[in-house]
Structures are given as C-alpha cells and as structure tokens.
Amino acid sequence: MNRKNAAVQTSIHRARRIWKNLSREALVRLREIATQHDFSVGAGDLIYLNNGWYVTHTGLLGLARRSRCAGIHVHPVSDFCDPASQRWAFEAIVYKTKTCRGFVGYGDADPSNVSYLVHGAEMRVAETRAVNRALRKAYGIGICSVEEIGSFAEPPQSSRESKKLPPQPANGNGNNGGPKVRDRLCQLIRQHQLDPNLIKAYATDFCGVKALRDATREQVETFVMQLADWAEKDRSALLCQLNSYIGQKEGAA
C-alpha cells in the first residue's frame, strides 16, 4: 500500500510539472483514478485535456496486462466499412478470464473524426478505439480514452491553417516514434514557430524519460497529439509551459 501511495504521489507531482495550474478538483480526480486503477502519469497512462482526464491506449493495455487479461479478439464490421472512403468500424471483445463471456466494444474512424496528423491510418485508429472501449467496459473505466475522442479532428479552414507548411523529413535516432511521427512534430514546430530545444525538453519530461530516444512510440504519439491540440487552442499557454524549460534548454540540445 505504501508503494502504491508513493506511485500516486509521483503521478500527482509529475502532473503538476507537465500541466501547470491544475485545479484542486483535477488533482483530486487524478488521485482517485490513479489509486483505483494503478495508472501512472509518467508512464503515459493518463493525459489532461480540455479540463478533464483521459486514459490512453498505453494505460488500458497496461491495466489489462496487470489484470492478466485472457485475450482480446478484434475484427472489422464489414457492413460499416468503406475502404474507398477510408471509413472503418471494428468490434473488439475482451476476455478477462478463460471462462469470461466477453466484453464488447465498437470503434469507428474516418477522415472526418480523426486528426489530420493521422489521415491514412483510419483503420488502425478504428481498431484502437474498439479495443479501448471494450477494455474500459471490462475493467470499469469511467473516463474516456484519448484515442476515442474527436477533439483532434482537423479544424475548419482558417487563415492559420492555410499557411501550414508541408511536413519535411527529419533526421533522428532512437525508437521515439519513427520518421512519420518526427515529421509531424517538425511540422508543428514550424507551423507554430516553437523552439525545438524547449519542445524536446518538454517531450522528455512528458514521457518521463531521461532522453527522448528512450520513449516508446505510443508515448511520443500521445505527446504529439497533445501538442497539436494545445498549439491550436491556446498557443500562449503552450509558450508559458515551454518557457518553464528554459533552464534545461542547453541540456536538451
């Protein structure tokens, strides 16, 4: 119990560092969620968006593993799939034990309800959403998963969006997401005129690693999604967050 309490306190401390000015209610809610399901902010299990907590695919899979989930079966629902339009729907069934009858969840995705950053990957998004929903049902997770929401969908055309620059290849090492994720991150940095070194320091802290190359692909993808959402909705707040890493700028370079 002491170890679990220490882990919860660590998550709260990290949440305060990553998301400045969290309300008391948000911190109390974080404590409840982290205690009940053994989620960790540092491991990328939870993310704070739009004044609410969301669980991630990483967090749900970790919970399933800790709970010794017997298996997950996923298959497309052909009646609701249209490959030509990049419209996909999946059914997922989670079996908590070998004798469990299964918990069913459905997920759908098309270009209208996914981020422009993942256009072309609608099938994988739909599958992930189905799995997440089934896992939330199986383990009684009341909060939505970040992959299920549509807040990352492409915003309406605006003067800012019309000036977006196309992604360009970025060189990099390690396993922190692969070229496509790095390209998305570079695009965001150029589009919103952000300091790459401060972004790197923030990403390292967000993922809870000593070096960004040690982060998992899912952690980096979650970071990029939050960065895109925050930059579009409140760039000033994002800049304040990044400025808190100025002291680490040289070390992140």
C-alpha positions in Angstrom: 0.0 0.0 0.0 2.9 2.4 0.8 4.4 1.7 -2.6 1.1 2.3 -4.3 0.7 5.6 -2.4 4.2 6.7 -3.4 3.4 5.9 -7.0 0.2 8.0 -6.8 2.2 10.9 -5.3 4.8 10.7 -8.0 2.0 10.9 -10.6 0.5 13.9 -9.0 3.9 15.6 -8.8 4.6 14.9 -12.5 1.1 16.1 -13.5 1.8 19.4 -11.7 5.0 19.8 -13.7 3.5 18.9 -17.1 0.2 20.7 -16.8 0.6 24.0 -15.0 -2.2 25.5 -12.9 -4.2 22.2 -12.4 -7.2 22.9 -10.2 -7.7 21.2 -6.9 -10.6 19.2 -8.4 -8.4 17.9 -11.2 -5.7 16.8 -8.7 -8.3 15.1 -6.5 -9.7 13.3 -9.6 -6.2 12.2 -10.6 -5.6 10.7 -7.2 -8.9 8.8 -7.4 -8.2 7.4 -10.9 -4.5 6.6 -10.2 -5.4 4.9 -6.9 -8.3 2.9 -8.3 -6.6 1.6 -11.5 -2.9 1.9 -10.7 -2.4 4.4 -13.6 0.8 6.4 -13.9 1.2 9.9 -15.5 4.9 9.2 -16.0 4.2 6.0 -18.0 1.8 7.9 -20.3 -1.3 6.2 -18.9 -3.3 9.4 -18.4 -3.5 12.8 -20.2 -5.2 16.0 -19.2 -7.1 17.8 -22.0 -10.0 20.3 -22.0 -10.3 20.3 -18.2 -10.6 16.6 -17.9 -8.6 13.4 -17.5 -8.4 10.8 -20.3 -6.9 7.4 -20.2 -4.6 6.3 -23.1 -4.3 3.1 -25.1 -1.0 2.5 -23.3 -2.7 2.8 -19.9 -5.5 0.4 -20.8 -3.2 -2.2 -22.2 -1.0 -1.9 -19.1 -4.1 -2.4 -16.9 -5.1 -5.5 -18.9 -1.6 -6.9 -18.5 -1.6 -6.3 -14.8 -5.0 -7.9 -14.5 -3.9 -10.9 -16.5 -6.4 -10.4 -19.3 -7.0 -13.7 -21.1 -7.3 -12.2 -24.5 -8.7 -9.6 -26.9 -10.4 -10.5 -30.2 -10.8 -7.8 -32.8 -12.5 -7.9 -36.3 -13.9 -5.4 -38.8 -17.6 -4.9 -39.0 -17.9 -5.2 -42.8 -21.4 -3.6 -43.1 -20.0 -0.3 -41.8 -16.6 -0.3 -43.6 -15.9 1.5 -46.8 -12.2 1.3 -47.7 -12.6 3.7 -50.7 -13.8 6.4 -48.3 -11.3 5.4 -45.5 -14.3 4.6 -43.3 -13.7 1.7 -40.9 -15.6 0.1 -38.0 -14.3 -2.6 -35.7 -15.7 -4.8 -32.9 -13.4 -5.8 -30.0 -14.2 -8.5 -27.4 -12.1 -8.5 -24.2 -11.9 -11.8 -22.2 -10.9 -11.1 -18.6 -10.6 -14.8 -17.9 -10.7 -18.0 -19.9 -14.3 -18.6 -18.9 -15.4 -15.0 -19.4 -18.2 -14.5 -21.9 -16.5 -11.3 -23.1 -17.0 -7.5 -23.0 -17.8 -6.0 -26.4 -16.8 -2.6 -27.7 -17.1 -0.9 -31.0 -14.9 1.8 -32.7 -15.2 3.7 -35.9 -13.0 6.2 -37.7 -13.0 8.1 -41.0 -11.3 11.3 -42.2 -13.9 13.5 -40.5 -13.3 12.3 -37.0 -9.6 11.7 -36.7 -6.7 14.2 -36.5 -5.3 15.4 -39.8 -2.0 14.1 -38.4 -3.2 10.5 -38.8 -5.1 10.7 -42.1 -4.4 7.5 -43.9 -4.4 5.5 -40.7 -8.1 5.4 -40.1 -8.3 1.6 -40.0 -5.7 1.5 -37.1 -7.5 4.3 -35.3 -10.8 2.4 -35.5 -9.3 -0.8 -34.2 -7.6 1.1 -31.3 -10.9 2.8 -30.4 -12.8 -0.5 -30.4 -10.1 -2.2 -28.1 -10.1 0.8 -25.8 -13.9 0.8 -25.4 -14.0 -2.9 -24.7 -11.2 -2.6 -22.2 -13.0 0.3 -20.4 -16.1 -1.8 -20.2 -14.3 -4.9 -18.9 -12.4 -3.1 -16.2 -15.0 -0.4 -15.2 -13.1 2.6 -16.5 -15.5 5.6 -16.4 -13.3 8.1 -18.2 -13.0 8.1 -21.9 -9.8 7.2 -23.7 -8.0 10.0 -25.6 -8.0 7.9 -28.8 -11.8 7.8 -28.8 -12.5 11.5 -28.8 -12.7 13.7 -31.8 -11.1 16.8 -30.4 -8.0 16.1 -32.6 -10.1 16.2 -35.8 -8.9 18.6 -38.3 -10.2 22.1 -37.5 -12.1 24.2 -40.1 -10.1 26.1 -42.6 -8.6 29.3 -41.2 -6.0 31.8 -42.1 -3.6 30.0 -39.9 -4.2 26.6 -41.4 -3.9 28.0 -44.9 -0.3 28.9 -44.1 0.6 25.4 -42.9 3.8 24.1 -44.3 4.0 20.5 -45.6 5.9 18.0 -43.5 9.6 17.5 -44.3 11.8 14.6 -43.4 13.6 14.9 -40.2 16.8 13.1 -39.2 16.8 11.4 -35.9 18.0 8.4 -33.9 16.4 6.0 -31.4 13.0 4.5 -31.2 11.0 7.6 -30.4 8.3 7.2 -33.0 9.9 6.7 -36.4 10.1 9.2 -39.3 6.3 9.8 -39.6 5.9 11.0 -36.0 9.1 13.1 -36.2 7.8 14.7 -39.4 4.5 15.6 -37.6 6.4 17.1 -34.7 8.7 19.1 -37.1 5.6 20.4 -38.9 4.1 21.6 -35.6 7.3 23.3 -34.6 7.5 25.1 -38.0 3.8 25.9 -38.1 3.5 27.4 -34.7 7.1 28.8 -34.6 8.1 26.9 -31.5 11.6 26.4 -30.0 12.8 22.9 -30.9 15.0 22.6 -27.9 12.2 23.6 -25.5 9.9 21.1 -27.3 12.5 18.4 -26.8 12.9 19.2 -23.1 9.1 19.2 -22.7 8.7 15.9 -24.6 11.3 14.3 -22.4 9.6 15.4 -19.2 6.1 14.4 -20.6 7.3 10.9 -21.5 9.1 10.5 -18.1 12.4 9.5 -19.7 16.0 10.8 -19.3 16.4 11.0 -23.1 13.7 11.2 -25.8 15.2 8.3 -27.6 14.2 6.1 -24.6 10.5 7.0 -25.0 8.1 4.5 -26.6 6.3 5.2 -29.9 3.0 5.4 -28.1 4.3 7.9 -25.6 5.7 10.2 -28.4 2.4 9.9 -30.4 0.4 10.9 -27.4 2.7 13.9 -26.8 2.4 15.0 -30.4 -1.4 14.8 -30.3 -1.5 16.9 -27.1 1.0 19.4 -28.6 -1.1 19.8 -31.7 -4.3 20.3 -29.7 -2.7 22.8 -27.3 -1.0 24.8 -30.0 -4.2 25.2 -32.0 -6.4 26.1 -29.0 -4.1 28.1 -26.7 -0.7 28.8 -28.1 0.0 31.4 -25.3 -0.5 28.8 -22.6 1.8 26.4 -24.5 4.5 29.0 -24.7 4.3 29.6 -21.0 4.7 25.8 -20.5 7.7 25.7 -22.8 9.3 28.7 -21.1 9.4 26.8 -17.9 12.1 24.6 -19.5 14.4 27.4 -20.5 16.8 26.4 -17.8 17.0 23.0 -19.4 17.4 24.3 -22.9 21.2 23.7 -23.2 20.9 20.2 -21.8 18.1 19.3 -24.2 20.0 20.5 -27.3 
